[in-house]
Amino acid sequence: MNLSHVRNFSIIAHIDHGKSTLADRMLEMTGTIEKRKMKEQVLDSMELERERGITIKMQPVRMEYQYGGESFILNLIDTPGHIDFSYEVSRALKAVEGVLLLVDATQGVQAQTLSVLDMARAENLVIIPVINKIDLPSARVEETILEVEKLLNVTREEIICVSGKTGEGVHGLLETIVQTVPAPVAEYGVADNPRALVFDFEYSTHRGVVVYVRVLDGSIKKGDTLVFAGSGEKFGILEAGIFMPTKIPAKEIQAGEIGYVVTGIKEAGGAKVGDTLVAPYNSLPAVPGYQTAPPVVWASVYPESQDDFTQLRQSLERLRLEDASLSFEEEASGSLGRGFRCGFLGMLHMEIITERLKREFDLTLIIATPTISYQVKDTKTGLIEAIYSPHLFPEDLRNKETLETWVRVKLILPVDYLNSLMAILYEHEAEIIDMDNFGDNRTNLSLDMPLRELMRNFFDEVKSVTSGYASFSYTIAGTRFADVVRMDVLINEEVMPAFSRVVARRRVQLEAEEVADKLKKLLPRQLIIIKIQTKAMGRIIASRTISALRKDVTDYLYGGDITRKMKLREKQKKGKKKMQKIGKVNIPQEVFLKMMKSTE
């Protein structure tokens, strides 16, 4: 195979700008999939992807395209658009030479468009600007062209207008890919010394870990012995092949090509994204890997029945084989039993993982309120402790400094909504860093804010005040000092760790009142008085009481002396007093579940 006839590219865009639909038309026009077998979102094979209409897992595919009387191989990697899966995009970009930057003609350039563009520029990739959905009546093609010209500093002639739905302009786009995206180059060009970059992998029960690779040097074929340069794990290749888009075994995959390798490895930990496959002897140097994105959101996950604990552990290990960004460690709660503290890249990532645990592994789960991690520094000793669970956060903060994660947020919204937005920005401690007008009466806002405030329904509130017109993306922007305190909930003077949370000092009174009110509504009355207290900064700051159930012990009496009734009531009073001393409050499971939800 001639390397000069290979083109590796990816499609990047804001969520819902039509990446998967455009990929469908390309597969159809290149004859990769027969028309009768064509279906929408053909590359989105996961049930959740098809149901939600979003791409969660990147998917490579190989197409053959005839141009100028010659046959070219086009390797496409379709990537997710949602911000929580930006790590998937970064991995895909390591394996290609060019990208299609897709912009929806009805929405124009959005916040996530800017984020993925920065990632492509960082990799020095060739960027082809594409405007999609030009067939829609609401398409603002001219305005979008002007936005893209300004964003990329390109001429109108360099921008390609297409419709992923009707196929208009797609043949012209395929020709541009052949003309513009550079052919891959083998760095060392040693035919018998293979080297390949692992950009993704999946797990098969029968065949073990299947790694997705971009071959950099040499060739890879069935029967070869290779080594993971990072982990040192050696394996014999059971099968090597290409994506069309289903896996098709091939005689070999050569330098410049994208394909898969069946390793037969059944244990977790051997394969890692960003690792390099090399020969066992006289191997070429490993590619500088890229870091797995660190978790930014943490949540405790417990099985509803403790009998399912082992199955939950195995299920999480299986999912981690497919998703290297998922992390978890075992923990125990007095009220909920044994479970796992799991780290996610964002709220959607958490939602997808927990939904997959329920669907694919048939588990019934209890998921705690998501939190972020804090770093607490002792100013006397200089020791820094990472705190992932609110109940472990120190109550006494004397001689201590707390650091928390901050994020850089990009918001694009119509200018008319700016005044309404300001109150929300103030409420969520956001600092405006930059603001500039961005075509068609829109504003591009850059903000810095604490991650804990971002998770406190920030984007839902922004969407609400902007009537859904705002678009949003964020990146981690380091750590800053945090003015936060631990808030505990006491039930009859006993601390309930499951209800503890870390809150901003300025909001602690408000949140304490809300939690106490919510618990008073949820807890059923019992035979003893239930005292609900919220405590922070060493004192009780909110208190509620639920009166005891009371039976009329004189109900069966009819007439007679009043002293008989008084004696019975006095006896009941003494019994209640004794029960109050020794009685324990029984908190039903559903109360924990409802308290863990941020909104009720």
Secondary structure in CASP SS format (residue, H / E / C, confidence):
PFRMAT SS
TARGET T0000
AUTHOR 0000-0000-0000
METHOD secondary structure of the structure
MODEL  1
M C 1.00
N C 1.00
L H 1.00
S H 1.00
H H 1.00
V E 1.00
R E 1.00
N E 1.00
F E 1.00
S E 1.00
I E 1.00
I E 1.00
A E 1.00
H C 1.00
I C 1.00
D C 1.00
H C 1.00
G C 1.00
K H 1.00
S H 1.00
T H 1.00
L H 1.00
A H 1.00
D H 1.00
R H 1.00
M H 1.00
L H 1.00
E H 1.00
M H 1.00
T C 1.00
G C 1.00
T C 1.00
I C 1.00
E C 1.00
K H 1.00
R H 1.00
K H 1.00
M C 1.00
K C 1.00
E C 1.00
Q C 1.00
V C 1.00
L C 1.00
D C 1.00
S C 1.00
M C 1.00
E H 1.00
L H 1.00
E H 1.00
R H 1.00
E H 1.00
R H 1.00
G C 1.00
I C 1.00
T C 1.00
I C 1.00
K C 1.00
M C 1.00
Q E 1.00
P E 1.00
V E 1.00
R E 1.00
M E 1.00
E E 1.00
Y E 1.00
Q E 1.00
Y E 1.00
G C 1.00
G C 1.00
E E 1.00
S E 1.00
F E 1.00
I E 1.00
L E 1.00
N E 1.00
L E 1.00
I E 1.00
D E 1.00
T C 1.00
P C 1.00
G C 1.00
H C 1.00
I H 1.00
D H 1.00
F H 1.00
S H 1.00
Y H 1.00
E H 1.00
V H 1.00
S H 1.00
R H 1.00
A H 1.00
L H 1.00
K C 1.00
A C 1.00
V C 1.00
E C 1.00
G E 1.00
V E 1.00
L E 1.00
L E 1.00
L E 1.00
V E 1.00
D E 1.00
A C 1.00
T C 1.00
Q C 1.00
G C 1.00
V C 1.00
Q C 1.00
A H 1.00
Q H 1.00
T H 1.00
L H 1.00
S H 1.00
V H 1.00
L H 1.00
D H 1.00
M H 1.00
A H 1.00
R H 1.00
A H 1.00
E C 1.00
N C 1.00
L C 1.00
V E 1.00
I E 1.00
I E 1.00
P E 1.00
V E 1.00
I E 1.00
N E 1.00
K C 1.00
I C 1.00
D C 1.00
L C 1.00
P C 1.00
S C 1.00
A C 1.00
R C 1.00
V H 1.00
E H 1.00
E H 1.00
T H 1.00
I H 1.00
L H 1.00
E H 1.00
V H 1.00
E H 1.00
K H 1.00
L H 1.00
L H 1.00
N C 1.00
V C 1.00
T C 1.00
R H 1.00
E H 1.00
E H 1.00
I C 1.00
I E 1.00
C E 1.00
V C 1.00
S C 1.00
G C 1.00
K C 1.00
T C 1.00
G C 1.00
E C 1.00
G C 1.00
V H 1.00
H H 1.00
G H 1.00
L H 1.00
L H 1.00
E H 1.00
T H 1.00
I H 1.00
V H 1.00
Q H 1.00
T H 1.00
V C 1.00
P C 1.00
A C 1.00
P C 1.00
V C 1.00
A C 1.00
E C 1.00
Y C 1.00
G C 1.00
V C 1.00
A C 1.00
D C 1.00
N C 1.00
P C 1.00
R E 1.00
A E 1.00
L E 1.00
V E 1.00
F E 1.00
D E 1.00
F E 1.00
E E 1.00
Y E 1.00
S E 1.00
T C 1.00
H C 1.00
R C 1.00
G E 1.00
V E 1.00
V E 1.00
V E 1.00
Y E 1.00
V E 1.00
R E 1.00
V E 1.00
L E 1.00
D E 1.00
G C 1.00
S E 1.00
I E 1.00
K C 1.00
K C 1.00
G C 1.00
D C 1.00
T E 1.00
L E 1.00
V E 1.00
F E 1.00
A C 1.00
G C 1.00
S C 1.00
G C 1.00
E C 1.00
K E 1.00
F E 1.00
G E 1.00
I C 1.00
L C 1.00
E E 1.00
A E 1.00
G E 1.00
I E 1.00
F E 1.00
M C 1.00
P C 1.00
T C 1.00
K E 1.00
I E 1.00
P E 1.00
A C 1.00
K C 1.00
E C 1.00
I E 1.00
Q E 1.00
A C 1.00
G C 1.00
E C 1.00
I E 1.00
G E 1.00
Y E 1.00
V E 1.00
V E 1.00
T C 1.00
G C 1.00
I C 1.00
K C 1.00
E C 1.00
A C 1.00
G C 1.00
G C 1.00
A C 1.00
K C 1.00
V C 1.00
G C 1.00
D C 1.00
T E 1.00
L E 1.00
V E 1.00
A C 1.00
P C 1.00
Y C 1.00
N C 1.00
S C 1.00
L C 1.00
P C 1.00
A C 1.00
V C 1.00
P C 1.00
G C 1.00
Y C 1.00
Q C 1.00
T C 1.00
A C 1.00
P C 1.00
P C 1.00
V C 1.00
V E 1.00
W E 1.00
A E 1.00
S E 1.00
V E 1.00
Y E 1.00
P E 1.00
E C 1.00
S C 1.00
Q H 1.00
D H 1.00
D H 1.00
F H 1.00
T H 1.00
Q H 1.00
L H 1.00
R H 1.00
Q H 1.00
S H 1.00
L H 1.00
E H 1.00
R H 1.00
L H 1.00
R H 1.00
L H 1.00
E H 1.00
D C 1.00
A C 1.00
S C 1.00
L C 1.00
S E 1.00
F E 1.00
E E 1.00
E E 1.00
E E 1.00
A E 1.00
S E 1.00
G C 1.00
S C 1.00
L C 1.00
G E 1.00
R E 1.00
G E 1.00
F E 1.00
R E 1.00
C E 1.00
G E 1.00
F E 1.00
L C 1.00
G C 1.00
M H 1.00
L H 1.00
H H 1.00
M H 1.00
E H 1.00
I H 1.00
I H 1.00
T H 1.00
E H 1.00
R H 1.00
L H 1.00
K H 1.00
R H 1.00
E H 1.00
F H 1.00
D C 1.00
L C 1.00
T C 1.00
L E 1.00
I E 1.00
I E 1.00
A C 1.00
T C 1.00
P C 1.00
T E 1.00
I C 1.00
S C 1.00
Y E 1.00
Q E 1.00
V E 1.00
K E 1.00
D E 1.00
T C 1.00
K C 1.00
T C 1.00
G C 1.00
L C 1.00
I E 1.00
E E 1.00
A E 1.00
I E 1.00
Y C 1.00
S C 1.00
P H 1.00
H H 1.00
L H 1.00
F C 1.00
P C 1.00
E C 1.00
D C 1.00
L C 1.00
R C 1.00
N C 1.00
K E 1.00
E E 1.00
T E 1.00
L E 1.00
E E 1.00
T E 1.00
W E 1.00
V E 1.00
R E 1.00
V E 1.00
K E 1.00
L E 1.00
I E 1.00
L E 1.00
P E 1.00
V H 1.00
D H 1.00
Y H 1.00
L H 1.00
N H 1.00
S H 1.00
L H 1.00
M H 1.00
A H 1.00
I H 1.00
L H 1.00
Y H 1.00
E H 1.00
H C 1.00
E C 1.00
A C 1.00
E E 1.00
I E 1.00
I E 1.00
D E 1.00
M E 1.00
D E 1.00
N E 1.00
F C 1.00
G C 1.00
D C 1.00
N C 1.00
R E 1.00
T E 1.00
N E 1.00
L E 1.00
S E 1.00
L E 1.00
D E 1.00
M E 1.00
P E 1.00
L H 1.00
R H 1.00
E H 1.00
L H 1.00
M C 1.00
R C 1.00
N C 1.00
F H 1.00
F H 1.00
D H 1.00
E H 1.00
V H 1.00
K H 1.00
S H 1.00
V H 1.00
T C 1.00
S C 1.00
G C 1.00
Y C 1.00
A C 1.00
S E 1.00
F E 1.00
S E 1.00
Y E 1.00
T E 1.00
I E 1.00
A E 1.00
G E 1.00
T E 1.00
R E 1.00
F E 1.00
A C 1.00
D C 1.00
V E 1.00
V E 1.00
R E 1.00
M E 1.00
D E 1.00
V E 1.00
L E 1.00
I E 1.00
N C 1.00
E C 1.00
E E 1.00
V E 1.00
M C 1.00
P H 1.00
A H 1.00
F H 1.00
S C 1.00
R E 1.00
V E 1.00
V E 1.00
A E 1.00
R H 1.00
R H 1.00
R H 1.00
V H 1.00
Q H 1.00
L H 1.00
E H 1.00
A H 1.00
E H 1.00
E H 1.00
V H 1.00
A H 1.00
D H 1.00
K H 1.00
L H 1.00
K H 1.00
K H 1.00
L H 1.00
L C 1.00
P C 1.00
R C 1.00
Q C 1.00
L C 1.00
I C 1.00
I C 1.00
I E 1.00
K E 1.00
I E 1.00
Q E 1.00
T E 1.00
K E 1.00
A E 1.00
M C 1.00
G C 1.00
R E 1.00
I E 1.00
I E 1.00
A E 1.00
S E 1.00
R E 1.00
T E 1.00
I E 1.00
S C 1.00
A C 1.00
L C 1.00
R C 1.00
K C 1.00
D C 1.00
V C 1.00
T C 1.00
D C 1.00
Y C 1.00
L C 1.00
Y C 1.00
G C 1.00
G C 1.00
D C 1.00
I H 1.00
T H 1.00
R H 1.00
K H 1.00
M H 1.00
K H 1.00
L H 1.00
R H 1.00
E H 1.00
K H 1.00
Q H 1.00
K H 1.00
K H 1.00
G H 1.00
K H 1.00
K H 1.00
K H 1.00
M H 1.00
Q H 1.00
K H 1.00
I H 1.00
G C 1.00
K C 1.00
V C 1.00
N C 1.00
I C 1.00
P C 1.00
Q H 1.00
E H 1.00
V H 1.00
F H 1.00
L H 1.00
K H 1.00
M H 1.00
M H 1.00
K C 1.00
S C 1.00
T C 1.00
E C 1.00
END
